[in-house]
Amino acid sequence: MTMVKQIRRYALFQATPDSEFVKEMYGGYFNVFVSAFGDEGEQWDLFRVIDGEFPRDEDLEKYEGFVISGSLHDAFTEEDWIIELCSVCKKLDVMKKKILGICFGHQIICRVRGGKVGRARKGPDIGLGNITIVQDVIKPGDYFDQIESLSIIQCHRDEVLEPPESARVIGFSDKCDVEIFSVEDHLLCFQGHPEYNKEILLEIIDRVHKIKFVEEEILEKAKDSIKKFEPDTQRLHMLCKNFLKGRRTH
């Protein structure tokens, strides 16, 4: 009797349209996420939640984990697709399915879990940011074990104002009190973008500049920060993969 190896399935909930640049360079954001967090022999599916595309309830069980992308939309609004996304995440939370929330996704999970999201108190944060890891909450063998700080690409104007009561705040920065939080072992959320590289951010800065979404001075500082430092891309990818696949560091 031959054992059939079960293919591990993951899904991306894409909450933003693909920019022309990302389409041209990578064939869409989906490929950016899969190359960051995927491993060989897995199946990744794309749901453009911003267009109202969601998996059917009966299909949720098939997936090991889900990733929620960033978005230019606010996670605290009552748009139909955002309400639907919150409803699906509530179901996944009850099922204890792994969800990696990024930027907008981080805020959605906060909302679903009863925390509070709104405009960032210290204004928009774009560029390279440094996150301090809260050592008191890290246990030996934890995903964040032996990590003191992380350099990550930031691109947001909203933030978690009050984390959910059940949340463990893992990281903070000068600009934001809740940069990383987790709930139990199945929800992990980053305010920054582990999946971004410098090219993607520079192109976003150009686009944001054209539509006057953020003041010029902030964008200049953002460009400056990327010239000087590198994000901890490899380490961030590994953290996210370890979480999604339930791999401990020891």
Solvent accessible surface area in square Angstrom, and as a share of the most:
residue,aa,sasa,rsa
1,M,221,0.99
2,T,123,0.71
3,M,164,0.73
4,V,132,0.76
5,K,181,0.76
6,Q,155,0.69
7,I,102,0.52
8,R,94,0.34
9,R,60,0.22
10,Y,0,0.00
11,A,0,0.00
12,L,0,0.00
13,F,1,0.00
14,Q,0,0.00
15,A,0,0.00
16,T,23,0.14
17,P,91,0.57
18,D,24,0.13
19,S,11,0.07
20,E,125,0.56
21,F,51,0.21
22,V,0,0.00
23,K,99,0.42
24,E,152,0.68
25,M,109,0.49
26,Y,63,0.24
27,G,54,0.51
28,G,2,0.02
29,Y,10,0.04
30,F,47,0.20
31,N,66,0.34
32,V,10,0.06
33,F,2,0.01
34,V,40,0.23
35,S,94,0.61
36,A,3,0.02
37,F,0,0.00
38,G,14,0.13
39,D,50,0.26
40,E,181,0.81
41,G,63,0.61
42,E,36,0.16
43,Q,74,0.33
44,W,26,0.09
45,D,28,0.15
46,L,50,0.25
47,F,33,0.14
48,R,73,0.27
49,V,0,0.00
50,I,31,0.16
51,D,103,0.54
52,G,47,0.45
53,E,79,0.35
54,F,37,0.15
55,P,11,0.07
56,R,152,0.55
57,D,80,0.41
58,E,120,0.54
59,D,24,0.13
60,L,3,0.02
61,E,115,0.51
62,K,105,0.44
63,Y,6,0.02
64,E,70,0.32
65,G,0,0.00
66,F,0,0.00
67,V,0,0.00
68,I,0,0.00
69,S,1,0.01
70,G,8,0.07
71,S,25,0.16
72,L,97,0.48
73,H,66,0.29
74,D,21,0.11
75,A,0,0.00
76,F,75,0.31
77,T,39,0.23
78,E,122,0.55
79,E,62,0.28
80,D,126,0.65
81,W,27,0.09
82,I,0,0.00
83,I,73,0.37
84,E,76,0.34
85,L,0,0.00
86,C,11,0.07
87,S,43,0.27
88,V,3,0.02
89,C,0,0.00
90,K,110,0.47
91,K,80,0.34
92,L,0,0.00
93,D,17,0.09
94,V,126,0.72
95,M,69,0.31
96,K,118,0.50
97,K,27,0.11
98,K,31,0.13
99,I,1,0.00
100,L,0,0.00
101,G,0,0.00
102,I,0,0.00
103,C,7,0.04
104,F,3,0.01
105,G,0,0.00
106,H,0,0.00
107,Q,5,0.02
108,I,0,0.00
109,I,2,0.01
110,C,0,0.00
111,R,59,0.21
112,V,18,0.11
113,R,60,0.22
114,G,67,0.64
115,G,19,0.19
116,K,107,0.45
117,V,17,0.10
118,G,9,0.08
119,R,112,0.41
120,A,12,0.10
121,R,146,0.53
122,K,131,0.56
123,G,25,0.24
124,P,34,0.21
125,D,20,0.10
126,I,16,0.08
127,G,2,0.02
128,L,26,0.13
129,G,18,0.17
130,N,93,0.48
131,I,0,0.00
132,T,57,0.33
133,I,4,0.02
134,V,39,0.22
135,Q,88,0.39
136,D,138,0.71
137,V,44,0.25
138,I,23,0.12
139,K,131,0.56
140,P,124,0.78
141,G,11,0.11
142,D,9,0.05
143,Y,13,0.05
144,F,1,0.00
145,D,29,0.15
146,Q,146,0.65
147,I,12,0.06
148,E,131,0.59
149,S,46,0.30
150,L,1,0.00
151,S,20,0.13
152,I,0,0.00
153,I,1,0.01
154,Q,1,0.00
155,C,25,0.15
156,H,14,0.06
157,R,71,0.26
158,D,8,0.04
159,E,4,0.02
160,V,1,0.01
161,L,35,0.18
162,E,94,0.42
163,P,49,0.31
164,P,3,0.02
165,E,186,0.83
166,S,57,0.37
167,A,22,0.17
168,R,62,0.22
169,V,42,0.24
170,I,1,0.00
171,G,0,0.00
172,F,87,0.36
173,S,18,0.12
174,D,129,0.67
175,K,73,0.31
176,C,2,0.01
177,D,94,0.49
178,V,5,0.03
179,E,0,0.00
180,I,0,0.00
181,F,0,0.00
182,S,7,0.04
183,V,0,0.00
184,E,102,0.46
185,D,67,0.35
186,H,8,0.03
187,L,3,0.01
188,L,3,0.02
189,C,0,0.00
190,F,0,0.00
191,Q,0,0.00
192,G,0,0.00
193,H,7,0.03
194,P,1,0.01
195,E,8,0.04
196,Y,21,0.08
197,N,47,0.24
198,K,40,0.17
199,E,90,0.40
200,I,1,0.00
201,L,0,0.00
202,L,71,0.35
203,E,35,0.16
204,I,15,0.08
205,I,2,0.01
206,D,68,0.35
207,R,89,0.33
208,V,7,0.04
209,H,79,0.35
210,K,155,0.66
211,I,109,0.55
212,K,167,0.71
213,F,62,0.26
214,V,14,0.08
215,E,122,0.55
216,E,100,0.45
217,E,118,0.53
218,I,41,0.21
219,L,4,0.02
220,E,94,0.42
221,K,138,0.58
222,A,1,0.01
223,K,60,0.25
224,D,64,0.33
225,S,26,0.17
226,I,4,0.02
227,K,159,0.68
228,K,135,0.57
229,F,128,0.53
230,E,119,0.53
231,P,17,0.11
232,D,49,0.25
233,T,37,0.22
234,Q,141,0.62
235,R,115,0.42
236,L,2,0.01
237,H,33,0.15
238,M,101,0.45
239,L,5,0.03
240,C,0,0.00
241,K,33,0.14
242,N,17,0.09
243,F,4,0.02
244,L,3,0.01
245,K,20,0.08
246,G,42,0.41
247,R,98,0.36
248,R,116,0.42
249,T,59,0.34
250,H,153,0.68
